[in-house]
Amino acid sequence: MAHKLVYIYTSASMPLFFQKGQNLFLKDKGFEIHLIASDDIYLNQVKERDKLFTYPLNIERRPSIFKDIYSLLKIILLLRRIKPDIVHAGAPKSSFLGLLAAWLCRVKGRFFACHGTIAGRHQGLSRVFYRFIEKCAAFWAKRVWCVSPSLLEFMNSEGIVPKDKGFSIGQGSANGFKREWLEEEDAEIPEAVKTLRKEKDNSYFPIILFIGRICSDKGIEIITEAWVKLRELYPKLRFLIIGSHDLTNPVDNNVLNLLQNDDRVILSGYLSPGALGYCYETADILVAPSLGCEGFLNVVGEASLFSLPVIASNVVGPRDAVVDGVTGTLVPPSDPKLLCDAIIKYLDNPELAKKHGQAGRERYENYFKPEIIWETLYSEYSKLL
């Protein structure tokens, strides 16, 4: 008889983008997989791809007492109906509600997948509040998977995750990396990006690449300040930005206007994962100037598979994704000058950029195989059962 595994996420984008291949592997191992997540475009996509049982439920990202109580009751009703052997919850709000519901329903296998920490991005009362939310989720769980060693270290040091409950896998990441996942033949590439590559092929110029949510937490203001100086020093330099706007953490309007009115900046909007390989092949350097704690920062691994040197902030998550001085460069967060200097170092020394890019590719091909993640998760689930 198949064991029933229930995922609970705020958005189905998590299992869609961070569990490719993983769900099919677990189904082959005898799991029947159910997914509770918001009723958005991602829910149907992951349902079709992995043939999961899905249950639409909108869980608010921000605290909302009445909506949260309603969501909790709905989750409890769904769990009593499904009767799962394991509940796997990820993201702070969905983990808090999902694992509380699993605890109340006496589900034996309670699993908290920690893809990052909100507490690490806040100060004062906000930090205390989010630390409490994450600590509760860890308390109700029997096992807590932190997707990078530095995230596990942070969660242990903050007293959020007890040392006997938490673990990470290998050198980090939520699902490992495969280049083929980023190179779908039918992926839709924006004309602006195609034109950029054609122009580069005809008359070479370097391209800086940023991929992620366009919001303050991802350091858009920092990279923009560095870009103002870089564009003056390198008249042919281009800046390619890929991602959708995050209105919950908006970027300053002056910064957005500067980028939108710069003819050397290409804002492509959101692209599907299968189209990102084209962009990595087009660019020369990836920048990831996050301001706060991350889970692992997958774009670093993806870029490394395409031999790109990476410049990232020296914060929780990215410091596991980048080997400083070997596969890329780590810089302090919120420091546009040092970020600019790091970019200049690669622009002025193409051989160093090539060396770091090749070292990154070898590291990710050797140590971040998806099967390592899948087998370890299967082992953890088996222990819970």
C-alpha positions in Angstrom: 0.0 0.0 0.0 1.3 3.5 -0.9 2.3 5.9 1.8 0.5 9.2 1.6 2.7 12.3 1.5 1.1 15.7 1.8 2.9 18.9 0.7 1.7 22.2 2.2 3.0 25.4 0.5 1.8 29.0 0.2 2.4 28.7 -3.5 2.8 25.7 -5.8 5.7 27.5 -7.4 7.9 25.8 -4.7 7.2 22.2 -5.8 7.1 23.3 -9.4 10.5 24.9 -9.5 12.4 23.2 -6.6 11.1 19.6 -6.8 11.5 18.8 -10.5 12.1 15.0 -10.8 11.9 14.6 -7.0 8.2 13.9 -6.9 8.4 11.3 -9.7 11.3 9.6 -7.8 9.2 9.4 -4.6 6.2 8.1 -6.5 8.4 5.3 -7.9 9.4 4.6 -4.3 5.7 4.0 -3.4 4.5 7.4 -2.2 1.1 8.8 -3.1 1.6 12.6 -3.2 -1.0 15.3 -2.4 -0.4 19.0 -2.6 -2.2 21.8 -0.7 -1.3 25.2 -2.1 -2.8 28.5 -3.5 -5.0 28.2 -6.6 -2.6 29.9 -9.1 -1.1 29.1 -12.4 1.6 27.0 -10.8 -0.9 24.5 -9.2 -2.2 23.1 -12.5 1.3 23.0 -14.0 2.8 20.9 -11.2 -0.4 18.7 -11.2 0.0 18.0 -14.9 3.8 17.4 -14.7 3.9 15.2 -11.7 0.3 13.8 -11.6 -0.3 14.9 -8.0 -3.6 15.1 -6.1 -4.1 18.9 -5.6 -6.3 20.9 -3.2 -6.4 24.7 -3.8 -6.2 26.8 -0.6 -5.0 30.4 -0.5 -2.8 30.9 2.5 -1.9 34.6 3.1 1.8 35.4 3.2 1.3 38.2 5.7 -0.3 37.7 9.2 -4.1 37.9 9.1 -5.8 36.4 12.1 -9.2 35.6 10.7 -7.9 34.3 7.3 -5.2 32.3 9.1 -7.7 30.6 11.4 -9.9 29.8 8.3 -6.8 28.3 6.5 -5.9 26.3 9.6 -9.4 24.8 9.8 -9.4 24.0 6.1 -6.0 22.3 6.4 -7.3 20.2 9.4 -10.4 19.1 7.4 -8.2 18.2 4.4 -5.7 16.2 6.5 -8.6 14.3 8.2 -9.9 13.5 4.7 -6.6 12.4 3.2 -5.2 10.7 6.3 -1.5 11.2 5.4 1.5 9.4 6.8 3.8 12.4 6.3 3.1 16.1 6.1 5.9 18.1 4.4 5.5 21.9 4.9 7.6 24.7 3.5 7.7 28.5 3.7 7.1 30.2 7.1 3.3 30.7 7.1 2.4 27.4 5.4 4.8 25.6 7.7 3.3 27.2 10.8 -0.3 26.4 9.9 0.4 23.1 8.2 2.5 21.6 10.9 0.1 22.8 13.6 -2.7 21.2 11.7 -0.6 18.0 11.4 0.2 18.0 15.1 -3.5 18.5 16.0 -4.4 15.7 13.6 -1.8 13.4 15.2 0.1 12.9 11.9 3.2 10.9 12.9 5.5 12.1 10.1 5.8 15.9 10.4 8.5 17.4 8.2 9.6 21.1 8.0 11.4 22.0 4.8 13.2 25.3 5.6 14.1 27.1 2.3 15.2 30.3 4.1 14.4 32.4 7.1 12.3 35.5 7.5 13.7 36.1 11.0 17.1 36.7 9.6 15.9 39.6 7.4 14.3 41.6 10.2 15.3 43.5 13.4 13.5 44.4 16.6 10.0 43.2 17.2 9.6 41.9 13.7 12.5 39.6 14.2 11.1 38.4 17.5 7.7 37.7 15.8 9.1 35.8 12.8 11.5 33.9 15.0 8.5 32.8 17.1 6.7 31.6 14.0 9.6 29.6 12.7 10.4 28.2 16.2 6.8 27.0 16.5 7.0 25.2 13.1 10.2 23.6 14.1 8.7 22.5 17.4 5.7 20.8 15.8 8.0 19.1 13.2 9.9 15.9 13.9 12.6 16.6 11.3 13.7 20.0 9.9 15.6 20.1 6.6 17.6 23.3 6.1 18.6 23.6 2.5 22.1 24.8 3.2 24.7 24.2 5.9 24.9 27.9 6.8 21.1 28.1 7.1 21.2 25.2 9.5 24.0 26.8 11.5 21.9 30.1 11.7 18.7 28.3 12.7 20.6 26.4 15.4 22.4 29.5 16.7 19.1 31.4 16.9 17.5 28.6 18.9 14.9 28.2 16.2 15.8 24.6 15.3 17.0 22.2 17.9 20.3 20.5 16.9 18.7 17.0 17.2 16.0 17.8 14.7 17.8 19.8 12.0 19.9 18.5 9.1 21.1 19.6 5.7 22.1 17.5 2.7 25.6 17.6 1.2 26.8 21.0 0.3 23.3 22.4 0.1 20.4 23.2 -2.3 16.8 22.1 -2.4 16.9 19.7 -5.4 20.3 19.7 -7.0 21.0 20.9 -10.5 20.8 19.7 -14.1 21.7 21.8 -17.0 19.0 20.1 -19.2 16.3 21.5 -16.9 17.3 25.0 -18.1 17.4 24.3 -21.8 13.9 23.5 -23.1 13.7 23.7 -26.9 10.2 25.1 -26.8 10.9 27.7 -24.1 9.7 31.2 -24.9 12.6 33.7 -25.2 11.8 37.4 -25.3 12.7 39.3 -28.4 14.8 41.8 -26.4 17.0 38.9 -25.1 17.3 37.4 -28.6 18.3 40.7 -30.0 20.9 41.2 -27.2 22.6 38.0 -28.1 22.6 38.8 -31.8 24.2 42.1 -31.1 26.8 40.5 -28.9 27.6 37.9 -31.5 28.1 40.7 -34.1 30.1 43.0 -31.9 31.2 41.6 -28.6 30.4 43.4 -25.4 30.2 42.1 -21.8 26.8 41.5 -20.1 26.0 41.5 -16.4 23.1 39.2 -15.4 20.6 39.4 -12.5 17.9 36.8 -12.0 15.4 36.9 -9.2 12.5 38.8 -7.8 12.8 42.5 -8.4 12.6 43.8 -4.8 14.7 45.5 -2.2 15.7 42.3 -0.4 17.4 41.0 -3.5 19.6 44.1 -3.6 18.3 45.9 -6.7 19.1 49.3 -5.3 22.6 48.2 -4.5 23.4 46.8 -7.9 21.8 49.9 -9.5 24.1 52.2 -7.6 27.0 50.1 -8.8 25.7 50.1 -12.4 25.6 53.9 -12.5 29.4 53.9 -12.1 30.0 50.8 -14.3 28.1 52.2 -17.3 30.4 55.2 -17.3 33.6 53.1 -17.1 32.5 50.6 -19.7 30.5 52.2 -22.5 29.7 48.9 -24.2 28.6 47.1 -21.0 25.0 45.8 -20.8 22.8 44.8 -17.9 20.2 42.0 -18.3 17.6 41.8 -15.5 15.2 38.8 -15.4 12.4 38.6 -12.9 9.0 39.8 -11.9 8.2 42.7 -9.5 7.6 41.8 -5.9 5.0 44.4 -4.7 5.3 43.1 -1.1 8.9 44.4 -1.0 8.9 47.1 -3.6 12.0 48.8 -5.1 12.3 52.6 -4.9 10.5 54.3 -7.8 13.6 56.4 -8.6 15.6 53.2 -9.0 13.0 51.6 -11.2 12.8 54.7 -13.4 16.5 54.8 -13.8 16.6 51.2 -15.0 13.6 51.5 -17.2 14.9 54.6 -19.0 18.4 53.2 -19.6 18.8 51.8 -23.1 21.7 49.6 -22.0 19.5 47.8 -19.4 17.2 45.0 -20.6 14.2 44.2 -18.2 12.8 41.0 -19.6 10.3 40.2 -16.9 9.7 36.7 -15.6 11.0 33.7 -17.7 10.3 30.1 -17.2 13.2 27.9 -15.9 13.5 26.2 -19.3 14.4 29.6 -20.9 17.1 30.6 -18.4 19.8 28.5 -20.0 19.7 30.8 -23.1 20.3 33.8 -20.7 23.1 32.2 -18.9 24.8 31.4 -22.2 24.3 35.0 -23.2 25.8 36.6 -20.1 29.3 37.0 -18.7 28.9 37.5 -15.0 26.0 36.7 -12.6 25.4 39.2 -9.7 23.3 38.2 -6.7 23.6 41.0 -4.1 20.9 39.8 -1.6 20.6 41.8 1.6 19.5 39.1 4.0 19.3 35.4 4.6 18.6 33.1 1.7 18.0 29.4 1.6 20.7 28.5 -0.9 20.2 30.8 -3.9 19.6 28.5 -6.8 20.6 31.0 -9.5 24.2 30.6 -8.4 24.2 26.9 -9.1 22.4 27.3 -12.4 24.8 30.0 -13.6 27.8 27.9 -12.5 26.6 25.0 -14.7 27.1 27.5 -17.6 30.6 28.4 -16.4 29.6 31.9 -15.3 31.6 33.5 -12.5 29.3 34.6 -9.7 29.4 37.6 -7.4 27.1 37.2 -4.4 26.5 38.7 -0.9 28.3 37.0 2.0 25.1 36.1 3.8 23.4 32.9 4.9 22.8 30.6 1.9 25.0 32.3 -0.8 28.1 31.6 1.2 27.5 27.9 0.6 26.6 28.4 -3.0 29.9 30.3 -3.8 33.4 29.3 -2.9 35.0 32.7 -2.5 38.0 33.2 -4.7 37.5 29.8 -6.4 34.1 29.8 -8.1 33.2 33.4 -7.7 33.4 36.3 -5.2 31.6 37.0 -2.0 31.1 40.7 -1.0 29.5 42.3 2.1 25.8 43.0 1.6 24.6 46.6 1.1 28.0 47.8 -0.2 27.7 49.0 -3.8 31.4 50.1 -3.9 32.7 46.6 -3.1 30.2 45.0 -5.5 31.3 47.4 -8.2 35.0 46.5 -7.5 34.2 42.8 -7.8 32.5 43.3 -11.2 35.4 45.4 -12.4 37.9 42.7 -11.3 36.2 40.2 -13.7 35.6 42.7 -16.5 39.3 43.7 -16.5 40.5 40.1 -16.1 38.7 37.7 -18.4 41.0 34.9 -17.7 40.2 35.0 -14.0 36.5 35.1 -14.8 36.9 32.1 -17.1 38.9 30.2 -14.4 36.3 30.8 -11.7 33.4 29.9 -14.1 35.0 26.6 -15.0 35.7 25.8 -11.3 32.0 26.5 -10.6 30.9 24.2 -13.3 33.1 21.3 -12.1 31.8 21.8 -8.5 28.1 21.8 -9.4 28.5 18.8 -11.8 30.3 16.8 -9.2 28.6 17.6 -5.9 25.1 18.8 -6.6 23.5 15.8 -8.4 19.7 15.7 -7.8 19.8 12.0 -6.9 21.8 12.8 -3.8 19.0 15.0 -2.5 16.3 12.6 -3.5 17.9 9.5 -1.9 18.5 11.4 1.4 14.9 12.7 1.5 13.6 9.2 0.9 15.8 8.0 3.8 14.5 10.7 6.1 10.9 9.9 5.1 11.5 6.2 5.8 12.7 7.0 9.3 9.6 9.0 10.0 7.5 6.1 8.8 
